[in-house]
């Protein structure tokens, strides 16, 4: 049989554990009280008996046996709480309130004993009371016994014991009730989280846990869960978006490829054209499709990863110098005025390969779209904010202000960007690389020139630390 | 040259075998890592072409075991995974080169031949000689027919790679990877401009052009 849910929760189990610990502590405490109290009762009886014995000894010292006998008779008959017995040296009772000494020994001077007093109440009932007494040998050889009834004190101890049992039961009942209440409360808090997890497991990533605003650990858990779901939803949304974009961007070139092959087949059948040329063209088309595919995939992977992997510290100026070295002959061949301004000894953190590709794409576009006689300038510097800026400015046709925003969108529809002058598929990848480094891409108008308003593309990456 | 193709896609393996046979190479195929190891144990090969993702024993594990057994046959990994980390893990396992699918045939053949050749010229050379072209690796000097040629550092590296692979096609991607160490595909063929600059320096004034363009493949330095 399974326990009810409330009794299976962690808080309830914790309650049981603490209850057991607390009960053990309480037992130890009460046991100490019991021992201390019981001991105290005995001690008090003993000291009372001892004091009485001293006073009787004093009487004996002053008046001898006769005076002691007189005192014992007096004290026994009065309504005294103590009991007395005076015996001659042979141990025969002489006077006192009890008939026989509870102490059988006659060999020692001082003997303590616990015994039971039997009393008859006025109603005739016989009561047996616990008692303690001291027997002493007087200088004359007589024995004097004084005892005290400790029954009343014992009753006190019994009451304490009863209280201990009662308190124990109360602790257990209250503890269990408290445990159930606490675990019910925890259960209620957890239930909303569990509902959200169940919903997410069922495919509903839009479900969110309620944050009560108490700022406790449940709120922390709930907001953590919500945050996780948020990211998951965004990343899955990004992948879906990327899937749509891939389908969209590959469909048209594939359609073109297919049409070209079909036309070539018809022409080859009719013996009108050489299929070799068509095959060659088809191969080039296929390569184009693959390039698009790789670029879209690279963007999608960066978007899905969120943060570029394999980041390391490096000097962006050196990275730019390498890219310049790669592109400088191309710019020269095209008759462009290609310059660079690199701030030395900067440091930044990033994925070198991705950033090299990003800068290469920007530079490639600038060289491609700037007409002969124009100028291209690559600049690497540190902004006053500490951010690292790698920018390429050209005197080409530029991009309309209205279209600039679109290029920096989260996932650019490649068909749009391809239709923009001066922007290839590359800029979408550059934007994705920037985002994966917590940076961004800025597009501005260039300095202007014969070729158009020009374009300034800046890759802005956050400073280290 | 004897090439072992370890690839679970039998159609792709058959196409590769045809293409390599066309280029004059002798191919065997194995459908997974286990069979690949068995094949390398039974006969020697000049180059192994290993697909990364295969049933039973994957390519990386296969090459790790191969290297552990002391076999140093050059390995070219083929993979649909093109991320930097995938490439690094492939090379770490003992691969010598890495080609991402899909690839052009010319690229595959050029890389296989470069791997086989690297094995032949394993000894450390200080002077490279191709025809009347001479490169002194220590003195950083290049001469053609005794006439000194002044090269930029990168042009020197480019020519060194071409000379080490003389007589064989090298692709633009190979040059970008081995000389510039970039693993991405620039939108424009920047390499062509570098080659034409180099060509102007080593071939200008000579009757015979050594640095040739191979249509559909890349470049080749001929003696």
Interface residues (C-beta under 8 A of the other chain):
Chain A: X287 X290 X291 X294 X301 X309 X310 X322 X325 X326 X327 X329 X330 X333 X351 X353 X356 X357 X360 X361 X364 X365 X367 X368 X424 X426
Chain B: X82 X83 X84 X85 X102 X104 X154 X180 X182 X183 X184 X185 X186 X187 X188 X190 X193 X194 X197
